[in-house]
Amino acid sequence: MTKVDAICICRLHQIFEEDQLSDHQKDIAILYAIGNTIAEIADKKGIKPITVRNHLDVVRRSLGDVTLSGLRTVVFLRVLSIVVNRV
């Protein structure tokens, strides 16, 4: 992941109002939502796939026990909300 990618992902942290989530968990949720696999995220973050899965589980629970597919939907709807509100 390039520095520019990291900056862009960091700017999306605002979609999470859940204060209990760490920046690392937010990064992982966003990377997953935009189509990265668990293995790809683990490689990019330098962590084990099980750690990625554990972080995703924390995020899913904080969003009301959504599925992984539901996590993607929540992230995209929140990003869309930001875009629409800026127009």
C-alpha positions as CSV (number, residue, x, y, z in Angstrom):
1,M,0.0,0.0,0.0
2,T,1.4,3.4,-1.0
3,K,1.5,6.4,1.3
4,V,-1.2,8.0,-0.9
5,D,-3.4,5.0,-0.4
6,A,-2.9,5.1,3.3
7,I,-3.9,8.8,3.4
8,C,-7.0,8.2,1.3
9,I,-8.1,5.3,3.6
10,C,-7.4,7.4,6.7
11,R,-9.7,10.1,5.3
12,L,-12.6,7.6,5.3
13,H,-12.3,7.0,9.1
14,Q,-14.9,9.7,9.5
15,I,-17.6,7.2,8.3
16,F,-17.2,5.3,11.6
17,E,-19.0,7.0,14.5
18,E,-18.3,4.0,16.6
19,D,-15.7,5.4,19.1
20,Q,-14.6,2.0,20.3
21,L,-13.0,1.2,17.0
22,S,-9.2,1.7,16.6
23,D,-7.8,3.3,13.4
24,H,-6.3,-0.1,12.6
25,Q,-9.8,-1.7,12.7
26,K,-11.2,1.1,10.6
27,D,-8.5,0.6,8.0
28,I,-9.1,-3.1,7.8
29,A,-12.9,-2.6,7.5
30,I,-12.4,-0.1,4.7
31,L,-9.9,-2.3,2.9
32,Y,-12.3,-5.3,3.1
33,A,-15.2,-3.2,2.0
34,I,-13.4,-2.0,-1.2
35,G,-12.7,-5.6,-2.2
36,N,-9.5,-6.7,-0.6
37,T,-9.5,-10.3,0.7
38,I,-8.5,-11.2,4.2
39,A,-5.2,-12.6,2.9
40,E,-4.5,-9.4,0.9
41,I,-5.2,-7.2,3.9
42,A,-3.0,-9.3,6.1
43,D,-0.2,-8.9,3.6
44,K,-0.7,-5.2,3.3
45,K,-0.8,-4.6,7.1
46,G,1.9,-7.1,7.9
47,I,-0.3,-9.2,10.2
48,K,-1.7,-12.7,10.2
49,P,-5.1,-13.5,8.4
50,I,-6.6,-14.6,11.8
51,T,-5.8,-11.1,13.2
52,V,-7.6,-9.5,10.2
53,R,-10.6,-11.8,10.8
54,N,-10.6,-10.9,14.5
55,H,-10.5,-7.2,13.7
56,L,-13.4,-7.6,11.2
57,D,-15.4,-9.5,13.9
58,V,-15.0,-6.5,16.3
59,V,-16.1,-4.1,13.6
60,R,-19.1,-6.3,12.7
61,R,-20.2,-6.5,16.3
62,S,-19.9,-2.7,16.7
63,L,-22.2,-2.3,13.7
64,G,-24.9,-4.5,15.2
65,D,-23.6,-8.0,14.3
66,V,-23.8,-7.5,10.6
67,T,-22.4,-10.1,8.2
68,L,-19.2,-9.5,6.2
69,S,-21.5,-8.7,3.3
70,G,-23.4,-6.3,5.5
71,L,-20.2,-4.7,6.6
72,R,-19.5,-3.8,2.9
73,T,-23.0,-2.4,2.5
74,V,-22.7,-0.2,5.6
75,V,-19.3,1.2,4.6
76,F,-20.6,2.0,1.0
77,L,-23.8,3.6,2.3
78,R,-21.9,5.7,4.7
79,V,-19.4,6.8,2.0
80,L,-22.3,7.6,-0.3
81,S,-23.9,9.6,2.4
82,I,-20.8,11.8,2.7
83,V,-20.6,12.2,-1.1
84,V,-24.3,13.2,-1.4
85,N,-24.1,15.6,1.5
86,R,-21.1,17.4,-0.1
87,V,-22.9,18.0,-3.4
